Amino acid sequence: MSRSNESIGHLVVIGVGLIGGSVARALKHAGFVGRVTGVGRSRENLDRARELGIIDHWTHDIAEAAGDADMVLVAVPMGAYDRVFAELAKALPEKAVVTDAGSTKQHAISVAEKHLSDSSRFIPAHPIAGTEQSGAEASFAELFEDRLCILTPTENSDAESLALVTAMWEATKSRVVSMNAKQHDDFLASVSHLPHLAAFALVNAVRQQGDDEHDPFQFAAGGFRDFTRIASSSPEMWRDIAISNRDALSANIDALQAELAELKQMLESGDGEKLLQSFAAAKRARDEWLEKHGESL
Ligand code: NAD
């Protein structure tokens, strides 16, 4: 097994989609990886990934690919974690390091701890980068440039594995930060998972106002398009994220409902002054956020 602190000999990517494909492209581009084996279900997607030079070989069989892996990246939807880690555990070499890209981290850790004989070599990660597209074809090497990648190591995490996974994500040009998994899931519930649910809900609410004669979407313009862009994301992926972070997400739905209830009350009482204050506070917070972080979005 060839592995140093600064590069990976054999990388196995389970799930060669937008994220897995983009990591493989970025690491090849950076010269951080020797060969890449892709594992997935769709032959068409894997053939395309090989044609595009994202992976060097592919197989449908996790155990076959992982047998001589130096690093394994799990980049499948959260709902597939249990099956994937159970398979991985059967063949993972003792020294191999595992990381992932999943959007919720407590679930990733609990699945890894359930299946891996040595879960200290699993270093959970979540790149805060993406698009509403799926599949290898949609992947690109620059996806992670200057974007955060949040690692959520546990107190049992192996230091050498953490250093290698940090170096790997840095080689994708991510800005790597660490926090605990619960904090991660709570923050992401509010700034990522809630907005996706709100976008799905808004489109459904508008859709249901239509009838045979009237299509409300025909009057929608740029504002509606901006607000609802993420409602074009993969329904399966978002089902899995929502279910795997359901407690934090429920609390955030309560917070949004309370905000909407307050706005409704202001409307009903015709309280323009309060509405103005509420809109102005939101505008201020968003403008400040863009000023501080807009460059890297
Ligand atoms: P994607 O749909 O583009 O790719 C997922 C790939 O996993 C597909 O090729 C699919 O065939 C494969 N797959 C599914 N089940 C499998 C299984 N049992 N075994 C092997 N392969 C399987 O999705 P993506 O956007 O690349 O998301 C991958 C992971 O990254 C998800 O956990 C998601 O939550 C997370 N993530 C996504 C984004 C984003 O914006 N898209 C951002 C950060 C993290």
Boltz pocket constraint, residues with backbone or C-beta under 6 A from the ligand:
constraints:
  - pocket:
      binder: B
      contacts: [[A, 14], [A, 15], [A, 16], [A, 17], [A, 18], [A, 19], [A, 20], [A, 39], [A, 40], [A, 41], [A, 42], [A, 45], [A, 74], [A, 75], [A, 76], [A, 77], [A, 78], [A, 80], [A, 83], [A, 84], [A, 101], [A, 102], [A, 103], [A, 104], [A, 126], [A, 127], [A, 128], [A, 129], [A, 130], [A, 131], [A, 132], [A, 133], [A, 134], [A, 135], [A, 136], [A, 234], [A, 237], [A, 241]]
      max_distance: 6.0
